[in-house]
């Protein structure tokens, strides 16, 4: 592959090499010193996998153009990859890249039922089930619309549903997305550059030049000879890392739980409420991420306050008023709903957090395996939901006590371990976010609080710094 890339105009390959590393597996090793921001690699436009190149191919292009409506970007690229892999001659350069790709992946869409059940109750579990059904439907559509119509180009023994899943995940895990100056977007795969592994410790370092169409990789930090060169996929939670890239990070500080809030158009006063949601930057159906740093975002409260407005409230309410407490009964109803919902969500997890921690400590799930990865997704989501439930409970206690009468949503002081509500209390010295009634309770709560404490205490203080 490297020889073809150099002949095609790639720059920087002489100072890099593919190598195997202990924790990340195959990656790219530096053969020289790089200073942060220095250009490491350039892959020219002509050898990138893009939709434009697929349509320009003399054999594949006519079949793609005749398929209406057009295939999605993902399906076009997946079909392009499988088409090249199936050719017995020609396409030598692209086929050398396909040959270098992994033969199998560890995304949740490839998990067995038993492996997936380890994360039952998570958003990943639900999305993976939906994706598996959607992939089957999409594959059947491809067979009917293009594969079956051009069997000389797409022999079905080389375009099975398993082949399609492999190619589709290749696009998910190795594709790079960029917004062009005209506002359009492009997704591409860059040979060799797609061998770089992820690290949250480097800055974003891959750049698309819209004028030349080339892909560049910059040094995301200083590298010495022998260091592994990384790129940064962004601050992604484990549920997305496992679904899209096939790995997880232990104690991932970006873990989250996506909560879906929805109101049916036949609900009372839906049109009036929809206007309020839109004015507040929301919609009648919203997906909002709960995170370790912000387990109960204001958007959740604002949505539910609007959802529970009655006719009298709607006659006098202003959109700005929904950013704070509307009235005590509305606030108590919203918070009680959240508390009940969080309890229900947590009860739906197949294995509770404490049991998962014990199983991981005892290596019940072999480290690095699919079940081990699924367990880490479940751990992260349960930690977020427990924080969200605790926050809602504290706000509910404050609202019921009358402390929220003037819009003050400060929760009552409460021991994070035993729930005692009468003082005096001591703050956690590191994160300053939880209180304890005694040193004994602080020690008892350490194992559960440690991960969250580390995330909160190292997070930027200004929310606008978060991306």
For each residue, the residues with C-beta under 8 A, 3 or more apart:
1: 4 5 93 96 97 99 100 191 192
2: 5 6 13 192
3: 6 7
4: 1 7 8 47 92 93 96 97
5: 1 2 8 10 13 43 47 93 191 192
6: 2 3 9 10 13
7: 3 4
8: 4 5 44 46 47 93
9: 6 44 46 47
10: 5 6 13 41 42 43 44 47 192
11: 41 42
12: 15 16 39 40 41 42 217
13: 2 5 6 10 16 41 192
14: 31
15: 12 30 31 32 40
16: 12 13 28 29 30 31 40 41 192 229
17: 28 29 31
18: 26 27 28 29 195
19: 26 27 28 29 228
20: 25 26 27
21: 24 25 26 27 29 197 228
22:
23:
24: 21 27 197 228
25: 20 21 197
26: 18 19 20 21 195
27: 18 19 20 21 24 195 196 197 228 229 230
28: 16 17 18 19 192 195 196 197 228 229
29: 16 17 18 19 21 226 227 228 229
30: 15 16 33 34 40 223 224 225 226 227 228 229
31: 14 15 16 17 225
32: 15 225
33: 30 222 223 224 225
34: 30 38 40 219 222 223 229
35: 38 219 222
36: 203 219 220 221 222
37: 218 219
38: 34 35 218 219
39: 12 42 216 217 218 219
40: 12 15 16 30 34 205 217 218 219 229
41: 10 11 12 13 16 192 193 216 217
42: 10 11 12 39 214 215 216 217
43: 5 10 47 48 190 191 192 193 214 215 216
44: 8 9 10 47 48 212 213 214
45: 48 212 213 214
46: 8 9
47: 4 5 8 9 10 43 44 93 94 191
48: 43 44 45 53 188 189 190 191 213 215
49: 53 54 77 80 81 94 188 189 190 191
50: 53 54 77 186 187 188
51: 54 55 73 76 77 187
52: 55 56
53: 48 49 50 56 57 80
54: 49 50 51 57 60 61 64 76 77 79 80
55: 51 52 60 61 64 65 76
56: 52 53 61
57: 53 54 60 61 80 83
58: 61 62
59: 62 63 83 153
60: 54 55 57 63 64 79 80 83 153
61: 54 55 56 57 58 64 65
62: 58 59 65 66
63: 59 60 66 67 146 149 150 153 154
64: 54 55 60 61 67 70 71 76 79 146
65: 55 61 62
66: 62 63
67: 63 64 70 71 145 146 149
68:
69:
70: 64 67 76
71: 64 67 75 76 79 142 146
72: 75 76
73: 51 76 77 187
74: 77 78 168 171 172 187
75: 71 72 78 79 138 142 168
76: 51 54 55 64 70 71 72 73 79 80
77: 49 50 51 54 73 74 80 81 167 171 175 187 189
78: 74 75 81 82 164 167 168 170 171
79: 54 60 64 71 75 76 82 83 142 146 154 167
80: 49 53 54 57 60 76 77 83 84
81: 49 77 78 84 85 98 167 170 171 189
82: 78 79 85 86 154 158 159 163 164 167
83: 57 59 60 79 80 86 87 153 154
84: 80 81 87 91 94 95 98
85: 81 82 95 98 158
86: 82 83 154 155 158 159
87: 83 84 90 91 95
88:
89:
90: 87
91: 84 87 94 95
92: 4 95 96
93: 1 4 5 8 47 96 97
94: 47 49 84 91 97 98 191
95: 84 85 87 91 92 98 99
96: 1 4 92 93 99 100
97: 1 4 93 94 100 101 191 192
98: 81 84 85 94 95 101
99: 1 95 96
100: 1 96 97 191 195
101: 97 98 170 174
102: 105
103:
104: 110 166
105: 102 110 166 169 170 173 246
106: 110 242 246 247 370 373
107: 110 111 169 172 173 242 243 244 245 246
108: 111 116 119 124 128 242 243 374
109: 128 131 132 135 165 169 243
110: 104 105 106 107 165 169 370
111: 107 108 115 116 128 370 374
112: 115 116 370
113: 116 117
114: 117 118 371
115: 111 112 118 369 370 371 374
116: 108 111 112 113 119 120 125 128 129 374
117: 113 114 120 350
118: 114 115 350 351 365 371 374 375 378
119: 108 116 122 124 125 350 374 375 377 378
120: 116 117 125 348 349 350 351 378
121: 125 345 346 348 349 350 378 381
122: 119 125 126 239 349 377 378 381
123: 126 127 239 257 258 381
124: 108 119 127 128 239 242 243 374 377 381
125: 116 119 120 121 122 128 129
126: 122 123 129 130
127: 123 124 130 131 239 243
128: 108 109 111 116 124 125 131 132 243
129: 116 125 126 132 133
130: 126 127 133 134
131: 109 127 128 134 135 243
132: 109 128 129 135 136
133: 129 130 136 137
134: 130 131 137 138
135: 109 131 132 138 139 161 164 165 168
136: 132 133 139 140 161
137: 133 134 140 141
138: 75 134 135 141 142 164
139: 135 136 142 143 161 164
140: 136 137 143 144
141: 137 138 144 145
142: 71 75 79 138 139 145 146 147 164
143: 139 140 146 147 148 156 159
144: 140 141 148
145: 67 141 142 148 149
146: 63 64 67 71 79 142 143 149 150 154
147: 142 143 150 151 154 156 159
148: 143 144 145 151 156
149: 63 67 145 146
150: 63 146 147 153 154
151: 147 148 154 155 156
152: 155
153: 59 60 63 83 150
154: 63 79 82 83 86 146 147 150 151 158 159
155: 86 151 152 158 159
156: 143 147 148 151 159 160
157: 160
158: 82 85 86 154 155 163
159: 82 86 143 147 154 155 156 163 164
160: 156 157 163 164
161: 135 136 139 164 165
162: 165 166
163: 82 158 159 160 166 167
164: 78 82 135 138 139 142 159 160 161 167 168
165: 109 110 135 161 162 168 169
166: 104 105 162 163 169 170
167: 77 78 79 81 82 163 164 170 171
168: 74 75 78 135 164 165 171 172
169: 105 107 109 110 165 166 172 173 246
170: 78 81 101 105 166 167 173 174 189
171: 74 77 78 81 167 168 174 175 187 189
172: 74 107 168 169 175 244 245
173: 105 107 169 170 244 245 246
174: 101 170 171 189 194
175: 77 171 172 187 188 189
176: 187 188 189 190 193 206 208 215
177: 185 186 187
178: 185 186 188 208 210
179: 183 184 185
180: 183 184 185 186 210
181: 210
182:
183: 179 180
184: 179 180
185: 177 178 179 180
186: 50 177 178 180 208
187: 50 51 73 74 77 171 175 176 177
188: 48 49 50 175 176 178 208 215
189: 48 49 77 81 170 171 174 175 176 194
190: 43 48 49 176 193 194 215
191: 1 5 43 47 48 49 94 97 100 194
192: 1 2 5 10 13 16 28 41 43 97 195
193: 41 43 176 190 196 206 215 217 231
194: 174 189 190 191
195: 18 26 27 28 100 192
196: 27 28 193 217 229 230 231
197: 21 24 25 27 28 228 230 231
198: 230 231 232 233 241 245 247
199: 202 220 230 231 232
200: 232 235 249 254
201: 221 230
202: 199 205 220 221 230 231 232
203: 36 220 221 232
204: 220 231 232 234
205: 40 202 217 218 219 220 231 232
206: 176 193 215 216 217 218 231
207: 215 216 217 218
208: 176 178 186 188 213 214 215 216
209: 212 213 214 215 216
210: 178 180 181 213
211:
212: 44 45 209
213: 44 45 48 208 209 210
214: 42 43 44 45 208 209
215: 42 43 48 176 188 190 193 206 207 208 209
216: 39 41 42 43 206 207 208 209
217: 12 39 40 41 42 193 196 205 206 207 229 231
218: 37 38 39 40 205 206 207
219: 34 35 36 37 38 39 40 205 222 223 229
220: 36 199 202 203 204 205 230 231 232
221: 36 201 202 203
222: 33 34 35 36 219
223: 30 33 34 219 227 229
224: 30 33 227
225: 30 31 32 33
226: 29 30
227: 29 30 223 224
228: 19 21 24 27 28 29 30 197
229: 16 27 28 29 30 34 40 196 217 219 223
230: 27 196 197 198 199 201 202 220
231: 193 196 197 198 199 202 204 205 206 217 220
232: 198 199 200 202 203 204 205 220
233: 198 236 241 245
234: 204 467
235: 200 254 466 467
236: 233 240 241 244 254
237: 240 241 252 254 255 256 289 291 380
238: 241 242 248 249 252 255 373 376 377 380
239: 122 123 124 127 242 243 255 256 377 380 381
240: 236 237 243 244
241: 198 233 236 237 238 244 245 247 248 249 252
242: 106 107 108 124 238 239 245 246 247 248 373 374 377
243: 107 108 109 124 127 128 131 239 240
244: 107 172 173 236 240 241
245: 107 172 173 198 233 241 242
246: 105 106 107 169 173 242
247: 106 198 241 242 373
248: 238 241 242 252 373 376 377
249: 200 238 241 252 376
250: 376
251: 451 454
252: 237 238 241 248 249 255 376 380
253: 292 454 455 458 459
254: 200 235 236 237 291 292
255: 237 238 239 252 291 292 380 381 383 384
256: 237 239 289 290 291 292 380 381 384
257: 123 289 290 345 381 384 385 388
258: 123 287 288 289 290
259: 287 288 289 290 300
260: 285 286 287
261: 285 286 287 288 300 303 304 307
262: 284 285 286
263: 267 270 273 284 285 307
264: 267 270
265: 270 284
266: 270
267: 263 264 270 273
268:
269: 272 273 309 311 314
270: 263 264 265 266 267 273 274 284
271: 274 275
272: 269 275 276 314
273: 263 267 269 270 276 277 284 306 307 309 314
274: 270 271 277 278 283 284
275: 271 272 278 279
276: 272 273 279 280 306 309 317 319 322
277: 273 274 280 282 283 284 286 303 306
278: 274 275 281 282 283
279: 275 276 319
280: 276 277 302 303 306 319 322 323
281: 278 299
282: 277 278 286 299 302 303 306
283: 274 277 278 286
284: 262 263 265 270 273 274 277
285: 260 261 262 263
286: 260 261 262 277 282 283 299 303
287: 258 259 260 261
288: 258 259 261 297 299 300 303
289: 237 256 257 258 259 297
290: 256 257 258 259 294 295 296 297 300 384 385 387 388
291: 237 254 255 256 294 295 384
292: 253 254 255 256 295 383 384 387 451 452 455 456
293: 455 456 459 466
294: 290 291 297 463
295: 290 291 292 384 385 387 388 390 391
296: 290 300 301 338 387 388 391 392 395
297: 288 289 290 294 300 301
298: 301 302 323
299: 281 282 286 288 302 303
300: 259 261 288 290 296 297 303 304 338
301: 296 297 298 304 305 334
302: 280 282 298 299 305 306 322 323
303: 261 277 280 282 286 288 299 300 306 307
304: 261 300 301 307 308 334 337 338
305: 301 302 308 309 322 326 330 331 334
306: 273 276 277 280 282 302 303 309 322
307: 261 263 273 303 304
308: 304 305 330 333 334
309: 269 273 276 305 306 313 314 317 326 330
310: 313 314
311: 269 314 315
312: 315 316
313: 309 310 316 317 326 327 330
314: 269 272 273 309 310 311 317
315: 311 312
316: 312 313
317: 276 309 313 314 321 322 326
318: 321
319: 276 279 280 322
320: 323
321: 317 318 324 326
322: 276 280 302 305 306 317 319 326
323: 280 298 302 320
324: 321 407 409
325: 328 330 331 399 404 405 407 409
326: 305 309 313 317 321 322 330 331
327: 313 330 331
328: 325 331 332 399 402 404 405
329: 332 333
330: 305 308 309 313 325 326 327 333 334
331: 305 325 326 327 328 334 335 399 404
332: 328 329 335 336 396 399 400
333: 308 329 330 336 337
334: 301 304 305 308 330 331 337 338
335: 331 332 338 339 392 395 396 399
336: 332 333 339 340 396
337: 304 333 334 340 341
338: 296 300 304 334 335 341 342 388 389 392
339: 335 336 342 343 389 392 393 396
340: 336 337 343 344
341: 337 338 344 345
342: 338 339 345 346 385 388 389 392
343: 339 340 346 347 389
344: 340 341 347 348
345: 121 257 341 342 348 349 385
346: 121 342 343 349 352 382 385 386 389
347: 343 344
348: 120 121 344 345
349: 120 121 122 345 346 352 353 378 381 382
350: 117 118 119 120 121 378
351: 118 120 355 356 359 375 378
352: 346 349 355 356 382
353: 349 356 357 378 379 382 383 386
354: 357 358
355: 351 352 358 359
356: 351 352 353 359 360 375 378 379 382
357: 353 354 360 361 379 447
358: 354 355 361 362
359: 351 355 356 362 364 365 375
360: 356 357 363 364 365 372 375 376 379
361: 357 358
362: 358 359
363: 360 366 367
364: 359 360
365: 118 359 360 369 371 372 374 375
366: 363 369 371 372
367: 363 372
368: 372 373
369: 115 365 366 372 373
370: 106 110 111 112 115 373 374
371: 114 115 118 365 366 374 375
372: 360 365 366 367 368 369 375 376
373: 106 238 242 247 248 368 369 370 376 377
374: 108 111 115 116 118 119 124 242 365 370 371 377 378
375: 118 119 351 356 359 360 365 371 372 378 379
376: 238 248 249 250 252 360 372 373 379 380
377: 119 122 124 238 239 242 248 373 374 380 381
378: 118 119 120 121 122 349 350 351 353 356 374 375 381 382
379: 353 356 357 360 375 376 382 383
380: 237 238 239 252 255 256 376 377 383 384
381: 121 122 123 124 239 255 256 257 349 377 378 384 385
382: 346 349 352 353 356 378 379 385 386
383: 255 292 353 379 380 386 387 451 452
384: 255 256 257 290 291 292 295 380 381 387 388
385: 257 290 295 342 345 346 381 382 388 389
386: 346 353 382 383 389 390
387: 290 292 295 296 383 384 390 391 452
388: 257 290 295 296 338 342 384 385 391 392
389: 338 339 342 343 346 385 386 392 393
390: 295 386 387 393 394 416
391: 295 296 387 388 394 395 411
392: 296 335 338 339 342 388 389 395 396
393: 339 389 390 396 397
394: 390 391 397 398 411 412 414
395: 296 335 391 392 398 399 404 409 411
396: 332 335 336 339 392 393 399 400
397: 393 394 400 401 411 412 414 421
398: 394 395 401 403 404 408 409 410 411 412
399: 325 328 331 332 335 395 396 402 403 404 409
400: 332 396 397
401: 397 398 412
402: 328 399 405
403: 398 399 408 410 412
404: 325 328 331 395 398 399 407 408 409
405: 325 328 402 408
406:
407: 324 325 404
408: 398 403 404 405
409: 324 325 395 398 399 404
410: 398 403
411: 391 394 395 397 398 414
412: 394 397 398 401 403 421
413: 421 423 425 435
414: 394 397 411 419 420 421 435
415: 418 419 420 421 425 435 436 437 438 441
416: 390 428 434 435 436 441 445 449
417: 436 437 441 442 444 445
418: 415 437 441
419: 414 415
420: 414 415 437 441
421: 397 412 413 414 415
422:
423: 413 437
424: 437
425: 413 415 435 436 437
426: 435 436 437 438 439 442
427: 432 434 435
428: 416 431 432 433 434 435 436 442 449 453
429: 432
430: 453 454 457
431: 428 434 452 453 456 457
432: 427 428 429 457
433: 428 453 456
434: 416 427 428 431 445 449 453
435: 413 414 415 416 425 426 427 428
436: 415 416 417 425 426 428 439 441 442 445
437: 415 417 418 420 423 424 425 426 441
438: 415 426 441 442
439: 426 436 442 443
440: 443 444
441: 415 416 417 418 420 436 437 438 444 445
442: 417 426 428 436 438 439 445 446
443: 439 440 446
444: 417 440 441
445: 416 417 434 436 441 442 448 449
446: 442 443 449 450
447: 357 450
448: 445
449: 416 428 434 445 446 452 453
450: 446 447 453 454
451: 251 292 383 454 455
452: 292 383 387 431 449 455 456
453: 428 430 431 433 434 449 450 456 457
454: 251 253 430 450 451 457 458
455: 253 292 293 451 452 458 459
456: 292 293 431 433 452 453 459
457: 430 431 432 453 454
458: 253 454 455
459: 253 293 455 456 466
460: 463 465 466
461: 465
462: 465
463: 294 460 466
464:
465: 460 461 462
466: 235 293 459 460 463
467: 234 235
